Amino acid sequence: MVGRINPNVASLTPYKPGKPVGELTRELGLTDIVKLASNENPRGPGEQVQRAVRDASRALSRYPDGNGYALKQALALELGVDSSQITLGNGSNDCLELAARMAIAAESEAVIAEHAFVVYTLAVTACGGTLIRVPALKFGADLDAMRTAVSERTAMVFLANPNNPTGTWVGEDALVRFLDALPEHVWMVLDEAYFEYVEADDYPDGIRLLERYPNLIVTRTFSKIYGLAALRVGYAVSSPYVAELLNRARQPFNVNALALAAAEAALQDSAYVEQSRRLNASGMAQVTQGLAAMGLAFIPSLGNFLSFAVPEPAAALDVYNALLREGVIVRPIAEYGLPGHLRVTIGLPEENARFLEALGRVLS
Ligand SMILES: *Cc1c(COP(=O)(O)O)cnc(C)c1O
């Protein structure tokens, strides 16, 4: 006998993370492994962050500051917003979920693009909402079609800019046109997890749009360029009104003390961010050139990752498994509607080289 199950939960498919290094070691006995599967920063954390974590670890018996006062102050200064606009999350995934819970109930619809980040689907489904998935245009979000898909029942639109796993992005003009046309009852969640990596002239800064669009919620994270994926800390920036609503659904101590301290230290280390951005730009050139030299097509990406097409689409999983045997972990993305592609994270130069060499062997 089992108890009754919430059908929204019963219908979920668990999130599939990139394969952890330890798991591959257990399965194949490999030790020299390169993980390019979860869009993590390949560099370790900076000195200041390590020191902050060590210092904070002395107070582990105490609950963290449930309001994250110091980190919010530091973020407010960095972002040019008021701290009342910030909601901290246990990773920005937490913020995405809080946003869904704020807006989505049974009978609500949420509009997303085909190939969108899978967490939107999980969050909306768990709240009993229905997803309206709008076909992509050249792998990217088709904003005109998404606008047409918005109806009286639409509660929220989710858009990652750039999107994971496609790396595709929307420019400022297109985004503003979309927001201008969005009915007032619809919330827009703009997921900028890779914001700090982006180098493109027409790339919009969601936070600068908040004043014009009170229905906008922007999320960012310390998991990517700041190199703190293990600690789980991200944030939403919105109107104070929305922040107050998100705060109602939030767990009292959703961001732990080590994460708060590390994030605050990471914000001060702008050199680390700049070096990471440059490392990624040169790694992206290395990987795209390597793939092109093998005659492989890829989707141009503004993030720290790249999705490429395997020559024999039906064999993508075989290529993935063969790369595992070479000690290289990438990410299959069939669950994103891209069964013939694999996604690789840009790593250190030697990791990128190892991936390219392994791929060359696997495909020959
Ligand atoms: C990695 C990623 C996030 C960040 O998740 P965290 O919970 O902050 O680690 C959010 N959105 C997208 C599109 C991502 O790829």
The ligand as an SDF file (V2000), in Angstrom:
LIG
                    3D

 15 15  0  0  0  0  0  0  0  0999 V2000
   23.3730   26.5730  -14.8540 C   0  0  0  0  0  0  0  0  0  0  0  0
   22.0980   27.2860  -15.1220 C   0  0  0  0  0  0  0  0  0  0  0  0
   21.4160   27.9220  -14.0860 C   0  0  0  0  0  0  0  0  0  0  0  0
   22.0340   28.0280  -12.7280 C   0  0  0  0  0  0  0  0  0  0  0  0
   21.6360   27.1030  -11.8240 O   0  0  0  0  0  0  0  0  0  0  0  0
   22.0820   27.2920  -10.3130 P   0  0  0  0  0  0  0  0  0  0  0  0
   20.9250   26.7330   -9.5680 O   0  0  0  0  0  0  0  0  0  0  0  0
   22.2520   28.7420  -10.0640 O   0  0  0  0  0  0  0  0  0  0  0  0
   23.3250   26.5090  -10.1380 O   0  0  0  0  0  0  0  0  0  0  0  0
   20.2420   28.5890  -14.3680 C   0  0  0  0  0  0  0  0  0  0  0  0
   19.7710   28.6480  -15.6150 N   0  0  0  0  0  0  0  0  0  0  0  0
   20.4130   28.0830  -16.6400 C   0  0  0  0  0  0  0  0  0  0  0  0
   19.8750   28.2460  -18.0060 C   0  0  0  0  0  0  0  0  0  0  0  0
   21.5770   27.3700  -16.4110 C   0  0  0  0  0  0  0  0  0  0  0  0
   22.2020   26.7730  -17.4230 O   0  0  0  0  0  0  0  0  0  0  0  0
  1  2  1  0
  2  3  1  0
  2 14  2  0
  3  4  1  0
  3 10  2  0
  4  5  1  0
  5  6  1  0
  6  7  2  0
  6  8  1  0
  6  9  1  0
 10 11  1  0
 11 12  2  0
 12 13  1  0
 12 14  1  0
 14 15  1  0
M  END
$$$$
